[in-house]
C-alpha cells in the first residue's frame, strides 16, 4: 500500500492487513489497543460472512476455525493491553 493513498475501505480484503500493520506500527499502547480492537471486530465480521457461505463443509469448518483462532489471539492481546493500562504499568513499547 502506498503512503499517498488513503486507508482501504472497511470491509475490503486489504482492511484487515491495514489494521494489522497499524497495530504493529502503533506508537503507544493505546494506539495498539485501538487497532487490536479493530482487528477483532473485522475478524468477527468475517466469521459472520463465512458462516453464511454455501461452501463445502470441510472448507467452511477450517476457515471458521482459522478465523476464530486468530480472533482469540487478538482478543488475548486486547486483554493483556487493557490489564497493563489498568495497572498503569510502565510498558516499554518502542525503542
C-alpha positions, 0 to 999 in steps of 0.5 A: 500500500502506498503512503499517498493513498488513503486507508482501504475501505472497511470491509475490503480484503486489504482492511484487515492487513491495514489494521494489522500493520497499524497495530504493529506500527502503533506508537503507544499502547493505546494506539495498539489497543485501538487497532487490536480492537479493530482487528477483532471486530473485522475478524468477527465480521468475517466469521459472520460472512463465512458462516453464511457461505454455501461452501463445502463443509470441510472448507467452511469448518477450517476457515471458521476455525482459522478465523476464530483462532486468530480472533482469540489471539487478538482478543488475548492481546486486547486483554493483556493491553487493557490489564497493563493500562489498568495497572498503569504499568510502565510498558516499554513499547518502542525503542 
